[in-house]
Amino acid sequence: MIEIRALYQRENKRNIHLTAETMGEEGLYSEIAIGVYKGPKDDEDCFADIYVGINEDGGSRVLITLDGDSYGDHKLAVYPERSGTDVLDFGNY
């Protein structure tokens, strides 16, 4: 697992930190999971999960939770290789 403290112009006003780790089932699928947290390390609050991988067609896909609910279903899928209105898909994944 990788953990970093997020910075923007040397600052982190909301104490946001990130984790990244591999997820999946060996031989079946693999992806990168990114957790977004706020608060002190001993009382952290995960408010977003982002999964980066591929879809059933082999295209790149990013799944994101919304509304500060990191434990709920991913509500937004982003397909970076697509264009126009096909890039974003709102639903439950």
C-alpha positions as CSV (number, residue, x, y, z in Angstrom):
1,M,0.0,0.0,0.0
2,I,1.1,3.5,-0.8
3,E,0.0,6.4,1.5
4,I,0.6,10.1,0.7
5,R,-0.5,13.5,2.1
6,A,-2.1,15.4,-0.7
7,L,-0.7,18.9,-1.5
8,Y,-1.8,21.8,-3.6
9,Q,0.7,24.7,-3.8
10,R,2.4,23.2,-0.6
11,E,-0.8,23.2,1.4
12,N,-3.4,20.7,2.6
13,K,-6.1,22.8,4.3
14,R,-8.4,19.9,5.0
15,N,-5.8,17.3,5.9
16,I,-6.6,15.1,2.9
17,H,-4.5,12.0,2.5
18,L,-4.6,9.2,-0.1
19,T,-4.0,5.5,-0.2
20,A,-3.4,3.3,-3.3
21,E,-3.3,-0.5,-3.4
22,T,-3.9,-3.3,-5.8
23,M,-7.3,-5.0,-5.6
24,G,-8.8,-8.0,-7.4
25,E,-8.7,-11.7,-7.5
26,E,-5.5,-13.3,-8.9
27,G,-5.9,-14.6,-12.4
28,L,-9.4,-13.2,-12.7
29,Y,-9.1,-9.4,-12.5
30,S,-6.8,-6.7,-11.0
31,E,-7.1,-3.0,-10.6
32,I,-5.9,-0.1,-8.5
33,A,-8.0,1.2,-5.6
34,I,-7.5,4.7,-4.3
35,G,-9.0,5.8,-1.0
36,V,-9.4,9.5,-0.2
37,Y,-9.4,10.4,3.6
38,K,-9.6,13.5,5.7
39,G,-8.8,14.1,9.3
40,P,-5.9,13.1,11.6
41,K,-4.4,9.6,11.0
42,D,-5.9,8.2,14.3
43,D,-9.4,9.4,13.4
44,E,-9.4,9.3,9.6
45,D,-12.6,9.4,7.6
46,C,-12.7,7.8,4.2
47,F,-15.0,9.8,2.0
48,A,-14.2,8.5,-1.6
49,D,-13.1,5.4,-3.3
50,I,-11.8,5.3,-6.8
51,Y,-11.1,2.1,-8.7
52,V,-9.0,2.2,-11.9
53,G,-9.1,-0.9,-14.2
54,I,-10.6,-2.2,-17.4
55,N,-14.2,-3.1,-18.3
56,E,-15.5,-6.2,-20.0
57,D,-14.5,-4.9,-23.4
58,G,-10.9,-4.3,-22.3
59,G,-11.3,-0.5,-22.3
60,S,-10.0,1.6,-19.4
61,R,-12.5,2.4,-16.7
62,V,-12.5,4.6,-13.5
63,L,-15.2,3.9,-10.9
64,I,-15.9,6.6,-8.3
65,T,-18.1,6.9,-5.2
66,L,-20.1,10.1,-4.8
67,D,-21.7,12.1,-2.0
68,G,-19.0,11.4,0.5
69,D,-20.0,7.7,0.7
70,S,-16.9,5.6,0.3
71,Y,-18.7,2.4,1.4
72,G,-21.6,2.6,-1.0
73,D,-21.8,1.6,-4.6
74,H,-19.7,3.4,-7.2
75,K,-22.1,5.9,-8.8
76,L,-19.9,7.3,-11.6
77,A,-17.9,5.5,-14.3
78,V,-15.5,7.4,-16.4
79,Y,-14.2,5.9,-19.7
80,P,-11.1,7.9,-20.7
81,E,-10.8,6.3,-24.1
82,R,-14.3,7.3,-25.2
83,S,-15.5,10.7,-26.4
84,G,-18.4,13.0,-26.0
85,T,-21.3,11.9,-23.9
86,D,-20.0,8.3,-23.7
87,V,-17.2,9.3,-21.4
88,L,-19.4,9.5,-18.3
89,D,-21.9,7.0,-17.0
90,F,-24.0,7.5,-13.8
91,G,-25.3,4.3,-12.2
92,N,-24.5,1.6,-9.7
93,Y,-21.4,-0.5,-10.2
